[in-house]
Amino acid sequence: MALTLDAIRTFVRLHLDLDTEDLPDSLVDVFIREGSKRIEKASSRWPFYEKVWTVSTMAGQRSYPFTDIGTDVDQIAAILRDDETLHWVGNDLYSILNPIDATSQSKPVQYAWWNDTLYLTPTPDSAYTLTVFGYRDPIDWIANGAGAQPDLPDELHNTVAIWALSKAYIQQEDPEMGSVYERQFADELTEFKRRITETPHPQPLVLNGQAMSVMRPFGRMRFDWE
């Protein structure tokens, strides 16, 4: 169930039987933001933050700040050029492959990123369109006001509310109840991560370098090894 910022505030106050004078919005919002941030940072690659951007290279330019790709780029996972995947290289290897004083230019085939900047090698000799797959920054949804919803799947909205409730109990000098809801927060987040990281049934499993597919022809199970 989707919850708005104001609904989460109400949820917290109703549990503690407090009004806005006892527990003002400004304080509850601190607890809500903390819960939201904890979930956002619980994984560096939440699938619901996946995004695709495009960037055009310029001849002679090998570095591109993330802001040139998109204002919300957090991480880069893969880059395609003309349906060809560029190879990622570590920053140490990149400095060897494409030193600062390099003058050769060609079609880029490798990339590295550091300090929110994308580096290509070789240095592009022309304009190429790159398709960048990665993860975006979460939205500062609380700044959008009472009607805003967490930048998270609906089923995690209640988890944010549970964290805020835990902190509110602690603020009201009831650490025992605070601990109860903090454990509930951890349990809900753990269960969500378990389900979202499960291997989808139609997806082949890889065991010892071999792909195994599960087929069910005529109601029977078969394992095909490639």
Number of C-alpha atoms within 10 A of each C-alpha: 8 13 20 17 25 16 16 23 24 18 18 24 20 12 11 13 11 13 13 13 7 11 18 13 18 9 15 23 18 14 22 26 20 16 22 26 14 14 18 17 11 13 10 11 16 17 12 12 17 17 18 17 16 15 16 13 20 16 14 16 16 20 18 18 16 20 11 13 19 15 11 15 23 19 19 20 14 15 22 16 15 10 9 10 14 19 15 17 17 11 14 9 11 19 14 9 14 18 12 9 6 10 10 12 17 13 16 21 18 18 21 21 20 11 7 14 14 17 23 24 24 23 24 21 17 16 14 16 14 21 19 21 18 19 22 21 14 18 13 13 18 20 11 11 11 15 12 16 20 22 17 19 11 13 13 21 21 18 24 25 26 27 27 30 29 26 25 24 20 15 13 13 11 13 15 12 16 22 16 13 21 19 15 16 23 15 13 17 17 12 10 14 14 10 10 11 10 8 10 10 9 9 11 15 15 11 9 6 8 11 14 16 16 15 14 9 8 6 7 7 10 12 11 11 11 8
